[in-house]
Amino acid sequence: MISVKQKPVFHKIVISISVVLVLLSGRLPGYSQPVPGDVFKEFTFIPEYGHFGELDPESKRAFTEDYWINKPRMVIKTLDVELDHSIKAEMSIEYWGGHTGTSQQKFKINGNDWIYIPQPENTPTDPHCYFRTLLGNTSVPVPLEHLKDGKNEVQFTCGPQICYNFNFGFYWIYSFTIRVYYDPSVKHAEGIIISPGEGDILDDYPEIGLKATGGDSAVRNLDFIGYYEDFDWEGNGLFRQWHYQTRYGKKFMHIGSTGKDPYSVKWNTKWLPDQDQPVKIAAVITGENGYSFMTPEVGKVMFRRKDRSVKMYKSSDIPEAFGVRVGRTKYCTIEIDSVLEEAESATLLLSTWSGKCDDGSVHEIRMNGKRISDNFGSFHDYSYDFLSVPLEYIREGRNEISIYSLFEGHGLEINWPGPVLLIAF
C-alpha cells in the first residue's frame, strides 16, 4: 500500500493565517468571463521574452546569484485600453503557479487596491499547495474606476510560500488581458449558430456553423466554443465548463476558429469523452473594428456517437506538490469501472511543467509500474501531453500512476487536477 507522508499540523495553521491576511488585505476574486450577448474588447500584454517572473519582495532566501539579489520587484507593465461606452471590466491571466505554496499572487492597476489572481477550484487542501498552470479562461472583475482611458500601469507581486517553504515565493506570468465590456449599442459584428440547432444530436466530427447576421462591422475572426465535459485544459479545476484556453490572448483547445465565409469548422472529437449531459455551443465573433460579440448559445444538444465510445477516468489521491526530482517517487490513482474486453486504445492526458530535463536524466511516468514515457513534456515550461498507453498496462479497478526522476535540476511537476485516462471502445 502506498502512503503519502502527512505534513505537520502547523501547515494548516499557516494556511489559515494566510487566508485571514488575504481577506484583510485585498480583493478576493469573483470568477467571470463573457456570456451570450456581451460586447467587449480585449487588450493583451505580451512580454518581450514570453513571460515575466515575480518574486516575494520579503523573501528571506539567501540568494547567491546577482540575478536574484538584484531582480526588480513589481515592475510596471503598461497597457492601453479604451473606456468609451464601457460598462464593466475584468482581467484574465495566463500563469504558472511557480514554487509550491507561493501565496498572495495578485496585481494592481494604476496604484489602486490589490486584486487577487484566481486559483484552481476543488483542491482537497489550499490550492497554493498544488502545482498549477492556469491559461486565461478564468478571469477576475476589475472596477472600472481602477482603469484609465489610454495608458494603464499594471503591477504584479506575490507573498511567501505557505507550504513546502524554502523561502522562495515566485511565479511566472505569461500574459495578461484586460477585457472591457461595452454598452451593446456600440457598433459590432453579429451572428447566430446555424449548425447544430437546438436539440440536435451530434455524432463524431460534426460541422459547427455560423451565419453572420450583419451588425455594424465586418467579421475578422470567430471562435467556436462549447460547454461540455472534457479534460481541464484551463487548469482551473473544472471539467464541465465553457472550454478554451488562451495563449498570449489567442484561443486554443476550443471547438475551432475561422475567419472565412462560410463560417464553419469540423469539431475534432477523437478523444472527446462521451457526454451524459446536453452540450451548449456559442461563438465569439470579432469584427474588423476590434469589438467582440458572444452569440446566443444553442443548447440541449446531445453528443451521441453511433459506432464507438470514449470514456474519461479521472485521477484521485492526488498529493500536494505532485512533483519529483533527485530520486523521489510520487503517486496518484485512477479507478476503471468498465470492462476492458472491448477497449481499442488508450491515452493518458495531463498538464505538466518541466516534464523534460536538459541532461538526459530519467524523468518518467509509469502506470502500474510500467513506464509509459520518459522526458515527455517541455523543459522549464508547461506542456499538455498525450501519452499512448498499451492496453495491457491497464487494469479493471485500481490503477497506480507514478512519477520518478533522477534529475538534479527542476522537478517534473503534474498540474492540478492531475492526469486523466481516456479509453476508446
C-alpha positions as CSV (number, residue, x, y, z in Angstrom):
1,M,0.0,0.0,0.0
2,I,1.4,3.4,-1.0
3,S,1.2,6.0,1.7
4,V,1.6,9.8,1.3
5,K,3.6,11.4,4.1
6,Q,1.5,13.8,6.1
7,K,2.6,17.4,6.8
8,P,2.8,18.6,10.4
9,V,-0.2,20.4,12.0
10,F,1.4,23.8,11.7
11,H,1.0,23.7,7.9
12,K,-2.8,24.1,8.3
13,I,-2.3,26.9,10.8
14,V,-0.1,28.8,8.4
15,I,-2.6,28.4,5.6
16,S,-5.5,29.6,7.9
17,I,-3.5,32.7,8.8
18,S,-2.7,33.3,5.1
19,V,-6.4,33.2,4.3
20,V,-7.2,35.7,7.0
21,L,-4.5,38.0,5.7
22,V,-6.0,37.7,2.2
23,L,-9.4,38.7,3.5
24,L,-8.0,41.7,5.3
25,S,-5.5,43.0,2.7
26,G,-7.1,42.8,-0.7
27,R,-9.9,41.9,-3.0
28,L,-10.9,38.2,-3.4
29,P,-11.6,37.1,-6.9
30,G,-15.1,36.5,-8.2
31,Y,-14.7,34.4,-11.3
32,S,-16.1,36.0,-14.5
33,Q,-16.0,35.5,-18.3
34,P,-18.1,36.6,-21.3
35,V,-21.6,35.3,-21.6
36,P,-24.0,35.3,-24.6
37,G,-24.9,38.9,-25.7
38,D,-21.8,40.5,-24.3
39,V,-19.9,43.1,-26.4
40,F,-16.3,43.6,-25.4
41,K,-12.7,44.3,-26.4
42,E,-9.6,42.5,-25.2
43,F,-6.3,44.3,-24.6
44,T,-3.4,41.9,-24.1
45,F,0.1,42.4,-22.7
46,I,2.7,40.1,-24.3
47,P,6.1,40.1,-22.6
48,E,9.1,40.6,-24.7
49,Y,10.7,37.3,-23.7
50,G,7.4,35.2,-23.5
51,H,6.9,35.6,-19.7
52,F,8.0,37.6,-16.6
53,G,8.5,36.4,-13.1
54,E,7.5,37.9,-9.8
55,L,9.4,37.2,-6.6
56,D,8.2,37.6,-3.0
57,P,9.6,41.0,-2.0
58,E,10.1,39.9,1.6
59,S,11.9,36.7,0.7
60,K,14.4,35.7,3.3
61,R,16.2,33.3,1.0
62,A,20.0,33.9,1.0
63,F,20.5,34.3,-2.7
64,T,23.9,33.7,-4.1
65,E,23.3,34.8,-7.7
66,D,23.4,38.5,-8.6
67,Y,20.3,37.9,-10.8
68,W,18.1,37.2,-7.9
69,I,19.6,39.7,-5.5
70,N,19.2,42.5,-8.0
71,K,15.9,41.3,-9.6
72,P,13.5,44.2,-9.7
73,R,10.1,43.6,-8.0
74,M,6.7,44.8,-9.1
75,V,8.0,46.2,-12.4
76,I,5.3,48.3,-14.0
77,K,3.8,47.0,-17.3
78,T,1.8,49.4,-19.4
79,L,-1.3,48.6,-21.4
80,D,-3.6,50.9,-23.4
81,V,-7.3,50.3,-23.1
82,E,-10.5,52.0,-24.4
83,L,-13.2,53.0,-22.0
84,D,-15.7,55.0,-24.1
85,H,-19.2,53.4,-23.6
86,S,-17.6,50.9,-21.1
87,I,-19.9,49.2,-18.5
88,K,-17.5,46.8,-16.7
89,A,-14.1,45.2,-16.9
90,E,-12.1,42.1,-15.9
91,M,-8.6,40.7,-16.2
92,S,-7.6,37.2,-17.3
93,I,-4.1,36.0,-16.5
94,E,-2.1,33.2,-18.1
95,Y,0.3,32.0,-15.4
96,W,2.3,29.2,-13.9
97,G,1.8,29.0,-10.1
98,G,5.5,28.7,-9.5
99,H,7.2,27.4,-6.4
100,T,4.8,25.3,-4.3
101,G,3.0,27.4,-1.7
102,T,3.6,30.8,-3.3
103,S,0.8,32.8,-1.9
104,Q,-0.9,36.2,-2.3
105,Q,-0.5,36.2,-6.1
106,K,-2.1,39.5,-7.1
107,F,-2.0,42.6,-9.2
108,K,-2.9,46.2,-9.0
109,I,-3.7,48.8,-11.7
110,N,-2.7,52.5,-11.5
111,G,-1.8,52.2,-7.9
112,N,-5.3,51.0,-6.8
113,D,-6.2,48.2,-4.4
114,W,-4.5,44.8,-4.9
115,I,-6.7,42.2,-6.7
116,Y,-6.1,38.5,-6.1
117,I,-5.5,36.2,-9.0
118,P,-8.0,33.3,-9.3
119,Q,-6.7,29.9,-8.1
120,P,-7.9,26.4,-9.1
121,E,-11.1,25.0,-7.6
122,N,-11.8,21.7,-5.9
123,T,-8.4,21.0,-4.4
124,P,-8.6,19.0,-1.2
125,T,-6.5,21.5,0.7
126,D,-5.2,25.0,-0.1
127,P,-4.8,25.4,-3.9
128,H,-1.4,27.1,-3.4
129,C,0.0,23.8,-2.2
130,Y,-0.7,22.2,-5.7
131,F,1.2,22.7,-8.9
132,R,-0.9,24.7,-11.3
133,T,-0.9,26.4,-14.7
134,L,-4.0,28.5,-15.5
135,L,-4.4,29.7,-19.0
136,G,-6.7,32.7,-19.3
137,N,-10.2,31.2,-19.2
138,T,-10.9,32.2,-15.6
139,S,-11.0,36.0,-15.1
140,V,-11.4,38.3,-12.1
141,P,-13.5,41.5,-12.1
142,V,-11.7,44.9,-12.2
143,P,-13.6,48.0,-11.0
144,L,-13.8,50.5,-13.9
145,E,-12.6,53.2,-11.6
146,H,-9.2,51.4,-11.5
147,L,-8.8,52.0,-15.2
148,K,-7.9,55.0,-17.4
149,D,-8.7,55.6,-21.0
150,G,-5.4,55.2,-22.7
151,K,-2.2,54.0,-20.8
152,N,-2.6,51.9,-17.7
153,E,0.1,50.8,-15.3
154,V,-0.1,47.2,-14.0
155,Q,2.0,45.6,-11.3
156,F,2.1,42.1,-10.0
157,T,3.5,40.6,-6.8
158,C,3.3,37.6,-4.5
159,G,3.8,36.6,-0.9
160,P,5.7,33.9,0.9
161,Q,5.4,30.1,0.5
162,I,2.8,28.9,2.9
163,C,3.6,25.3,2.4
164,Y,6.7,23.3,1.4
165,N,8.6,26.5,2.2
166,F,12.2,27.1,1.0
167,N,11.9,30.9,1.2
168,F,11.5,31.4,-2.5
169,G,7.9,32.7,-3.3
170,F,8.0,33.0,-7.0
171,Y,5.7,32.6,-10.1
172,W,5.5,33.3,-13.8
173,I,3.0,35.4,-15.8
174,Y,3.0,34.5,-19.5
175,S,0.5,37.2,-20.5
176,F,-2.5,39.1,-19.2
177,T,-5.6,40.5,-20.8
178,I,-7.8,43.4,-19.7
179,R,-11.3,42.7,-21.1
180,V,-13.5,45.8,-21.3
181,Y,-17.3,45.3,-21.8
182,Y,-19.3,48.0,-23.6
183,D,-22.9,49.0,-24.0
184,P,-24.4,46.7,-26.6
185,S,-25.3,49.7,-28.7
186,V,-21.7,50.2,-29.9
187,K,-21.0,49.0,-33.4
188,H,-20.1,45.3,-33.6
189,A,-20.4,42.3,-35.8
190,E,-23.3,39.9,-35.1
191,G,-24.2,36.3,-36.0
192,I,-26.1,33.2,-34.9
193,I,-25.2,29.5,-34.7
194,I,-26.9,27.6,-37.5
195,S,-25.4,24.2,-37.0
196,P,-26.2,22.4,-34.8
197,G,-29.7,23.5,-34.0
198,E,-31.4,23.5,-30.6
199,G,-32.0,19.9,-29.5
200,D,-29.9,18.3,-32.4
201,I,-28.0,15.0,-31.9
202,L,-24.3,15.1,-32.9
203,D,-22.1,12.2,-34.0
204,D,-18.3,12.3,-34.2
205,Y,-16.6,15.1,-36.1
206,P,-19.6,17.3,-36.5
207,E,-19.7,20.5,-38.6
208,I,-20.3,23.6,-36.5
209,G,-21.5,26.6,-38.4
210,L,-22.5,30.3,-38.0
211,K,-24.4,32.8,-40.1
212,A,-23.2,36.4,-40.0
213,T,-26.4,38.5,-39.5
214,G,-24.9,41.9,-40.2
215,G,-24.3,44.3,-37.3
216,D,-22.1,47.3,-37.9
217,S,-18.8,45.6,-38.6
218,A,-17.4,43.0,-41.0
219,V,-16.2,39.8,-39.4
220,R,-12.4,39.5,-38.8
221,N,-12.4,36.2,-36.9
222,L,-14.6,33.9,-34.9
223,D,-14.0,31.3,-32.3
224,F,-16.5,28.4,-31.7
225,I,-16.7,27.4,-28.0
226,G,-18.7,24.8,-26.2
227,Y,-19.9,24.0,-22.7
228,Y,-19.3,20.3,-22.1
229,E,-17.3,17.7,-20.1
230,D,-13.7,17.3,-21.0
231,F,-10.1,17.4,-19.7
232,D,-9.5,20.6,-17.7
233,W,-7.5,22.4,-20.4
234,E,-7.9,25.6,-18.5
235,G,-6.2,24.4,-15.2
236,N,-9.0,25.9,-13.0
237,G,-10.1,22.5,-11.6
238,L,-13.3,22.2,-13.6
239,F,-14.1,19.5,-16.2
240,R,-17.6,20.8,-17.3
241,Q,-17.4,24.4,-18.4
242,W,-17.0,26.6,-21.5
243,H,-13.8,25.0,-22.8
244,Y,-11.0,27.1,-24.2
245,Q,-7.6,28.3,-23.0
246,T,-5.6,31.3,-24.2
247,R,-2.0,31.7,-25.2
248,Y,-1.0,35.3,-25.4
249,G,-4.7,36.2,-25.7
250,K,-5.5,33.8,-28.6
251,K,-7.9,30.9,-28.0
252,F,-6.8,27.3,-28.2
253,M,-8.2,23.9,-27.1
254,H,-11.7,25.0,-28.2
255,I,-14.0,23.8,-30.9
256,G,-12.3,25.8,-33.6
257,S,-11.7,29.1,-35.3
258,T,-12.3,30.6,-38.8
259,G,-12.2,34.0,-40.5
260,K,-13.7,32.9,-43.8
261,D,-17.3,32.7,-45.1
262,P,-18.9,30.2,-44.9
263,Y,-18.1,30.3,-41.2
264,S,-17.8,26.6,-40.3
265,V,-15.3,24.2,-38.7
266,K,-15.2,20.5,-38.2
267,W,-15.0,19.7,-34.4
268,N,-12.2,17.2,-33.7
269,T,-13.9,14.8,-31.3
270,K,-11.5,12.0,-31.5
271,W,-10.8,12.0,-27.7
272,L,-13.8,14.0,-26.6
273,P,-15.4,11.9,-23.7
274,D,-18.9,10.6,-24.1
275,Q,-21.4,13.2,-22.9
276,D,-24.2,12.3,-20.5
277,Q,-25.5,15.8,-20.3
278,P,-26.5,18.3,-23.0
279,V,-23.9,20.4,-24.8
280,K,-24.1,24.1,-25.4
281,I,-22.4,25.8,-28.3
282,A,-21.7,29.5,-29.0
283,A,-19.3,31.7,-30.9
284,V,-17.2,34.8,-30.1
285,I,-17.2,37.0,-33.2
286,T,-14.5,39.7,-33.5
287,G,-15.2,42.4,-36.1
288,E,-12.8,44.5,-38.1
289,N,-13.3,47.3,-35.6
290,G,-12.0,45.2,-32.8
291,Y,-15.2,44.7,-30.9
292,S,-16.1,41.1,-30.0
293,F,-19.6,39.7,-29.5
294,M,-20.6,36.4,-27.9
295,T,-23.6,34.9,-29.8
296,P,-26.7,33.4,-28.3
297,E,-25.9,29.8,-27.3
298,V,-27.5,26.8,-28.9
299,G,-28.5,24.4,-26.1
300,K,-30.0,21.0,-25.4
301,V,-27.6,19.5,-28.0
302,M,-26.8,15.8,-27.4
303,F,-23.5,14.3,-28.4
304,R,-24.0,10.6,-29.1
305,R,-21.6,8.5,-31.1
306,K,-23.1,5.8,-33.3
307,D,-20.1,3.4,-33.7
308,R,-17.7,3.9,-30.8
309,S,-17.3,5.3,-27.3
310,V,-14.7,7.3,-25.4
311,K,-14.6,7.2,-21.6
312,M,-12.7,9.5,-19.3
313,Y,-11.4,8.3,-16.0
314,K,-10.2,11.0,-13.6
315,S,-7.4,10.6,-11.1
316,S,-7.7,10.6,-7.3
317,D,-5.5,10.7,-4.3
318,I,-3.5,13.5,-5.9
319,P,-0.9,14.7,-3.5
320,E,0.1,18.2,-2.8
321,A,3.3,19.3,-4.5
322,F,2.9,16.5,-7.1
323,G,6.4,16.7,-8.4
324,V,9.6,14.7,-8.2
325,R,13.4,15.1,-8.6
326,V,16.6,13.6,-7.3
327,G,15.4,10.0,-6.9
328,R,11.9,10.7,-5.5
329,T,8.7,9.0,-6.5
330,K,5.1,10.1,-6.1
331,Y,1.7,8.5,-6.9
332,C,-1.9,9.0,-7.7
333,T,-4.6,6.5,-8.7
334,I,-7.2,6.1,-11.5
335,E,-10.2,3.8,-11.0
336,I,-11.5,1.9,-14.0
337,D,-15.2,0.9,-13.6
338,S,-15.6,-0.6,-17.1
339,V,-15.0,-4.0,-18.6
340,L,-11.9,-3.6,-20.8
341,E,-12.5,-6.5,-23.1
342,E,-13.7,-4.2,-26.0
343,A,-11.2,-1.4,-25.4
344,E,-9.3,-0.5,-28.6
345,S,-6.8,2.2,-27.5
346,A,-5.9,4.4,-24.5
347,T,-4.1,7.6,-23.8
348,L,-3.1,9.4,-20.7
349,L,-3.6,13.1,-20.8
350,L,-2.1,15.5,-18.4
351,S,-0.8,19.0,-17.8
352,T,2.8,19.2,-16.7
353,W,5.5,21.8,-16.0
354,S,9.1,20.9,-16.8
355,G,8.2,17.4,-17.9
356,K,11.5,17.2,-19.7
357,C,15.1,17.7,-18.4
358,D,18.1,19.0,-20.3
359,D,20.8,16.4,-19.5
360,G,19.1,13.1,-20.4
361,S,18.3,12.1,-16.8
362,V,15.4,9.8,-16.1
363,H,12.3,11.9,-15.9
364,E,9.5,9.4,-16.3
365,I,5.8,8.4,-15.7
366,R,4.6,4.9,-15.1
367,M,1.3,3.1,-14.9
368,N,1.1,0.1,-12.6
369,G,4.9,0.0,-12.5
370,K,5.4,0.1,-16.3
371,R,7.0,3.0,-18.0
372,I,4.6,5.0,-20.3
373,S,7.1,7.8,-21.2
374,D,10.3,9.5,-20.3
375,N,11.2,13.2,-20.9
376,F,7.8,13.8,-22.5
377,G,6.9,17.4,-21.8
378,S,8.7,20.7,-22.1
379,F,11.9,21.8,-20.3
380,H,11.1,24.6,-17.8
381,D,7.7,25.3,-19.3
382,Y,4.2,24.0,-19.4
383,S,3.0,21.2,-21.7
384,Y,-0.2,19.3,-22.4
385,D,0.8,15.7,-23.0
386,F,-1.0,12.9,-24.8
387,L,0.8,9.7,-23.8
388,S,-0.2,6.4,-25.5
389,V,-0.8,3.6,-23.0
390,P,-0.6,0.0,-24.1
391,L,-3.9,-1.7,-23.1
392,E,-2.1,-4.5,-21.3
393,Y,-0.8,-1.9,-18.8
394,I,-4.4,-1.1,-17.7
395,R,-6.4,-3.0,-15.0
396,E,-10.0,-3.0,-14.2
397,G,-10.4,-1.4,-10.8
398,R,-7.5,0.5,-9.2
399,N,-4.5,1.7,-11.3
400,E,-1.5,3.4,-10.0
401,I,0.2,6.3,-11.8
402,S,3.7,7.1,-10.6
403,I,6.3,9.7,-11.5
404,Y,10.0,9.4,-10.8
405,S,13.1,11.5,-11.6
406,L,16.8,11.4,-11.2
407,F,17.3,15.0,-12.5
408,E,19.0,17.3,-10.1
409,G,17.5,20.4,-11.7
410,H,13.9,21.4,-11.9
411,G,11.4,18.8,-10.9
412,L,8.8,17.0,-13.0
413,E,5.5,18.6,-12.0
414,I,2.0,17.4,-12.6
415,N,-0.5,20.3,-12.5
416,W,-3.9,20.1,-10.8
417,P,-6.3,18.4,-11.4
418,G,-4.0,15.6,-12.3
419,P,-4.0,13.2,-15.3
420,V,-7.0,11.6,-16.9
421,L,-7.1,8.3,-18.7
422,L,-9.1,8.2,-22.0
423,I,-10.1,4.8,-23.3
424,A,-11.7,4.3,-26.7
425,F,-14.1,1.3,-27.1
